[in-house]
Amino acid sequence: MRYLMIDGHPDSDRLTTALLDHYAASCPAEAHIDRLALRDMAFDPVLHRGYAQSQPWETDLERAADLIDRCDHLVFAFPMWWGGEPALVKGFVDRVFLPHFTFRYHDHDDLWDGLLEGRSADMLVTMDTPPVFLRFVYRNAIVHRWRKQIIGFCGIKPNRFHIFAPVRKGNAERRWAKWQKQIATAARSAAALKRKSKLSHLKEFLQYQLNRKDT
């Protein structure tokens, strides 16, 4: 089983890195683990023309797309800032999760196909917001958006959301042992998740992009 772990914090040596370290250490010994830290990658996070014009991938995004294509289980870790992910994470999604690679709209209706079927995901999100506020005041907005409109939209199912909060005022240190157990349980159970047969559309996407350049 192949895991891809993506650290979305713009800074190094933060809680997201520690969570991913413990996740990796808790995976089965035979697991193949790839890791990316978005802060160490060189790419333009702005999709300048939307989908109207092809924007070639930088080398680091080419590698990231290849790892997404090959993985069985995706693990994203990032902090919640202002109700959403850091701009670096949003930019990565904008640039990589493109039509004909991660999803494709139907020609004759308003529906679509998720092209990343056969993969599952764990989302590890840190925040200062108390979980009760996230659920009852903010209606789990970030959870629904990522599960339904991003990774679920692209066919990545099952996808599990893990909240680590609040982290300020020493809470992270006090709750670390509990969070380690939560992470270990997720890592050990990932291989048993029921996934559909894995689809791969990267080569088709690259040819599609090449054809767009030629026309």
C-alpha positions, 0 to 999 in steps of 0.5 A, a space after each residue: 500500500 502506497 501512502 502520500 503525505 502532504 504537509 501544508 504548513 508554510 513553516 517548518 517544525 510545526 504541529 502538522 509535521 509532528 502529526 505526519 511523523 507519528 502517522 508515518 511511524 504508525 503505518 505498517 512496516 511494509 507500507 511505501 510512504 512518500 512525503 511532500 512539504 509544500 513550503 519546500 516546493 517551487 511553484 506558482 500557487 496562482 492559477 492565472 487564467 483559471 481553466 481557460 488556458 493551460 498553465 504548465 506544471 513546474 517540476 515539483 508539481 509534475 512530481 506531486 501529480 505523479 505521486 497522487 496518481 500512484 498513491 492508494 491513500 492520501 494524508 493532508 495536514 494543515 492548520 485552519 486559518 480564517 476558516 480555511 486552509 493556508 493560501 499555499 494549500 489552496 494554491 496547490 489544489 488550484 494548480 494540481 487538481 485540474 479537469 481531466 486529471 482529477 475530475 471530468 465534467 459530462 458533456 450532456 449534463 451538469 454532473 461529473 466523474 471523479 477521476 481519483 477513484 480508488 484512493 482514500 484520504 485522511 485529513 489532519 487539521 489543526 486549529 485554535 477553534 474549539 471543536 464544539 464551536 466548529 460543529 455548532 457555530 460554524 457548522 463544520 464548514 471546512 470539513 464539509 467543503 474538503 470532504 464534499 467539494 474537494 477530495 470527495 468531488 474528485 472521487 477520493 473515498 472514503 475520506 476521514 477528517 481528524 480535528 486537533 483543537 484547540 492547540 493554543 495555551 498549551 493544549 497541544 502539549 496536554 493533549 499530545 498523548 491522546 492525539 498520538 493514539 488517534 493518529 496511530 489508529 487512523 494510520 493502522 486502519 487505512 489499509 483496511 478501508 474499502 476503496 473502489 478500483 483505482 483509476 489513473 488519468 495522468 497520462 491522458 491528462 498530459 496528452 490533453 494538455 499537449 493537444 491544447 498547446 497544439 491547437 
